[in-house]
Amino acid sequence: MASKYKDAGVDIDKASVFIEKIKPLIKTTNRKGVVGNIGSFGGLFHLDMQKYKNPLLVSTTDGVGTKLNIAHAMDIHNTVGIDLVAMSVNDLIVQGAEPLFFLDYIATGKLSLENSVAIVEGIAKGCAESGCALTGGETAEMPGFYKDNEYDLAGFCVGIVEYEKLIDGSEVSVGDRIIGFASSGIHSNGLSLARDVLFNKGGLTVNDSVEGLDHSLGMELLTPTRIYVNTVLNLIKNFNIKGIVNITGGGFIDNIPRIIPTRCKAVIKKGTWAIHPIFDVIRKIGDVDEMEMFRVFNMGIGMMIIVHEEDSKEILNRLEFLGEKAYEVGIIGNRKEEEERVTFE
């Protein structure tokens, strides 16, 4: 009998059906600049050069990590696509860039139409929320490399900012205030430690209810990463934002130094914001050291901005108007030689 690709585990016909099913989802993300339709060899985007004087393109790429294990365990696949978009667009906005377009990569052992369409539903929702177009992607069926219905995700995003308006933290100075935006939960970082603590050490399952949490453990962990694009773009238009920090892998301790000068330190004032209950659960069950928690997790703060002291109150008022829970969580201090870049008090 002649060998066929389908017999080896790759179903080209199913992949074609998948493309047709997601075309309506992709159309919901269209924005000015998109050229052509999905299905070409490359996504097309026309950059309006009349709109910008000295444009700088900013690109980011990321994945969702082991949060996908929770999606598999819960058999819920329509939220991790939001996480995928959030991980890239939140990095773009840190530099003041507006997201333009996004591409995804889905790798799987055997293509599940239902699961794959659900994933793209989440990606489309995240793109629509952040104002960027989903211009293309790739779905790779890789039998023997991944188990059937197992998958991994990666995303790639391009944004734009006027060169003169790039936010790089160089203007941050002593006395500036640090404002933190509330996270929606664990987001997409630290899930390997969380899973080890909760499921291996704690003996819990995704369906368990835990005191202090509003939902089952699995649903709490699956809560999508909050997208801060529209909020930050609004602030940039109205205030001088000197630095922005996306609290992802590395938590407070590794991420804040990426945006402040070496002569400065961030003094974080514990107790000025509400730590999300999921982190108290992880810390207690795993007996995790406090500084380890601040280095691995967002601890209830998904993003930070650094602003002039005199602007802090007005910005907090604006954030409340925009529906964002925000807190003044710290101050920029003068750093002595050999002193830590981030301190707590």
N, C-alpha and C positions, 0 to 999 in steps of 0.2 A: 504494500500500500504506500502511495506517495505521501511523504511527510508534508504537513501543513503548519503554518505559524500558529494557528488556533490550537492544534494538538500539543504544541510546545508551551501553551499557556497564555498566548497573547491574542486577544480577540479584537481585530481591527474594526470589525463591523460594530461591536459594542462601543468602541471609542468614538466612532462616527455618530452614533445615536446620542452619546454623552454630549458632544459638541452642539448638536441641535437642541438638546434640552437646556443647555446653559446660555444659549444666545439671548433669550429674553432677559435673563438675569444680568448679563453683561451690558445690555442696552440701558438698564436703569442707572448705570454709572457714567454715561456719556456726559461730557462737558465740552465747552468751547476748546477747539484745538484738535479734537479727535478726527482722524481722517480714515475713511474706509470702514470695513466691517471685520468682525472677528473671523478667523479662519485663514488669513493670509500668512505668509511665512514670517512676517514681522509686524509688530504693532506700529502704527503711524501716528505721529503727533506734530501738528504745525505750531511752532513757537511764534507768537505774535511779537515781532520785533518793534512794533510801534508802541507797545505798552511798556517796554523796558529801555532804560538808558544804557546800563552796563550789567547785563544779566549774568548771574553765576548759577550754574546747574549744580545741584546737590543730589547725590545718590546714596541709597541705603539698601541693605539686604539683611534678612534675618529669618528665623524660623519660629516654631512654637515650642520646641523642646519636648520634654517628657510629659507635658500637659496632655499630649496625645494619648498617653496610657490611660488617663482618666476618661477621655472621650471614648476610647475602646471599651473600657470597663462599664461605662454607663450606656454605651450604644447611642450616644448623642453626638452628632457630627456637625450641627449647624451653628455652632458658636466658635469653634477653633479658627474658622476663617476670619472672624472679627479680630481675634488675637493676632493672626498673621499680619493683617494690615496695620493694626495698632503698633506692632513692634517696629515697623519701618517708618510710618508717618510721624510717630511721636519722636523718633530720632531726627527726622527732617526739621520739624518745627523748633527743635532746640536751637538750630542755627538761623531761625527766622525764615525758613524756606516754606513756601506754599507747595503742597503736593500737587503734581500734575498728572502722573499716570503710574500704574501699578501692574506688575506681571507676577503670576504665580507658577509654582512648580509642584506638582503632585506626583509622588512616586509610590507605587503600590504593587503588591504581589499579584493580585487578580482584581481587575476593575469591578467595583460594585457601583452600578449606576445610582442607586438610592443614596449611598453614602457620599459619593463624589459630587452629586448635585447638591446635597446638603452642605458640603464643604464650600462650594462655590456660592451658595446662598449667603453664607456668612461673609465670604470675601467681598461679594457685591454690597452687602450691607455696610461693611467697614469702609469700603471705597466711597459709597454714597455719603456716609457720615463725615468723611474727611475731605470730600470735594475732589477726589482724584478719580480718573477714569481707569477702568480695568481694560487694558488694551491688548491683552494676550496672555499666553501661558503655555504650559506643557504638562501633559499627563503621561507618565511613563509606566507601562505595565512591565514589571520585572519579576516574573515567576522564578522561584529558587533563590532570590535575593531577599525578598520580603515574603512573609506568610500571606496566605489568601486573606484579603480584606484589611490587612495591615497596611498602613501608609505613613508617609512622612511629608511634611510641607516646607516649602521655602518661598520667600517673597522678595521682590525687588521693586524699589520705588525711586522715581526721579521727581525732584522739586526744583523750585527756582526762587532766587532772592536777588535783589539789587546788591551789587558788590559792596556799595557803601553802607548798606543796611544789614550786612552779615553780623550775626550775634556770635561773638567768640569769647566773651568773658574778659577781654583785655581792659575794659573800662571799670571792672569791679574794683572797689576800693574799701578801705576800712570804714566801718560805720554803716555800710549798706545793709539792708534788711533782706532776709530770706523768707519768702512766702511759699508755703507748700499747698498743693492741691490734693484733695483726698483721692485715694485709690478706690477701685471697686472691689478690692480683695487682693488675692495673691498675684494677680496678673499672670505673667508667663515666665517668671523667674523663680528659681529655688524649689521647683517641683520635685527634683530628685531627692533633696533633703526632706521635704515635706512628706513625700511618699514613703521614704524609709522610716521616718518617725511615726507617722500615723498608721501605716499598714503593717510594717514589719515589727517595729518596736511596740506600737500601741495595739496591734492586733485588730484594728478596726477595718471596716469595709466601706465602699463608696455609698452604700445604702444606709449606713448607721446615722442616727441622730446624735449630735453631741451638744452638751449643755453650752449655751452661749451663742450657738449658731442658729440662724433662722431657717436653714434648709438642711437637707441631708449633706453629709460630708462631701460626697461626689459633686453635688450641685454647687456647693460653696467653692470648691476648687475649680470648677468649670466656668465660673462667672467670668465673662469676657473682660479683657484688658480695656480700661477706659481710654478713649481717644480724646486728646486735648487740643486738637488742631484748631477748631473754630474759636475756642476760648483764647488761645494764645495769639492767634491772628488778630483778634479783636483788641487785645491788650497792646500789641505791637503798634497798631495804628494810632493809639491814643496816649501811650506812655513811653518813656525811655526805659526799655527793659535791658539791663546790663549783662545779664547772664541767665541761661536756662539749663536745667539739669533734668534729664530723664532718668528716673530711679528704676533701673533695670538690673541686670546681673551685676553684682558688686554692691548693691544697696546704696546706703548713704556713704559708706566709708571709701569706696573706690570710685564712685561716680562724681561726687561733688568736686574733688580735686581736678577733674578733667576740664572744668570751666572757670576756675579761679586762679589768679596769679600765684606763684610760689611764695611771694611775700605775704600772702594772706592765708587765713585759716577760717573755716566755717565753725562757728560756735552754735551747736544745736541745743535748744532748750527743751529737754524732755518734759512731757506733761502739757505741752501747749496745743496738742492735737489729739484726736481720738484714734488710738491704735485699733485697727480692725480686729475683731474677736478671733479670727482664724490664726492670727499670730500668737495670741495668748495660748491657744490650744496646742499649737506646735511646740512652743517654748516649754510648757508644763509637761507634756507627754515625753518629749525628747530630752528634757533637762538641758536645753540648748543655752549656751552662754549668751548674755545680752549683746555683747559686741559681735558675736557670730550672727545673731539675728539681724543686726543692723548692717552687716556686710553681705548677707545673702538675700534678704527680703526688703520689700518697700516699706514695711511696717505701717501701712496706712497712708503713706504719702507717695503718690505716683509720679509727680513732677514738681519741680521747684523753679521759682524765678527769683532773681536777685535785682533789687531796685533801690533807688534813692530812699533814704529814710523818710523824707517829706512826702513821698508818693505812696507810701505803704498803705495808709488808711484809705485813701481814695481808691486804690487798686483793690483792696479787700471789699470795698463797697461795690465796685464794678463786678467783681467775681460773684458776689452774692446775687446781684441783679441777673447775671448770666446763668444762675443756677448751679454754680460750682461751690462746693464746700472747700473753704480755704482758711489757712491759719498762718500767722506770723510765727515761724518755727525757729528762727535763729537770726544771727547777726554775723557780719564779716568782721573778724578781728585781725590785729597785727600778729603775724607769725614770727616767733623767734626761731633761730637756727636750731635744727634737729627736732623742733616741735611737730607734733602730728598735724596733718592738714585738716582733719576734722576732729573736733573735740565735743564733749557732751557735758551739760551741767543741769 
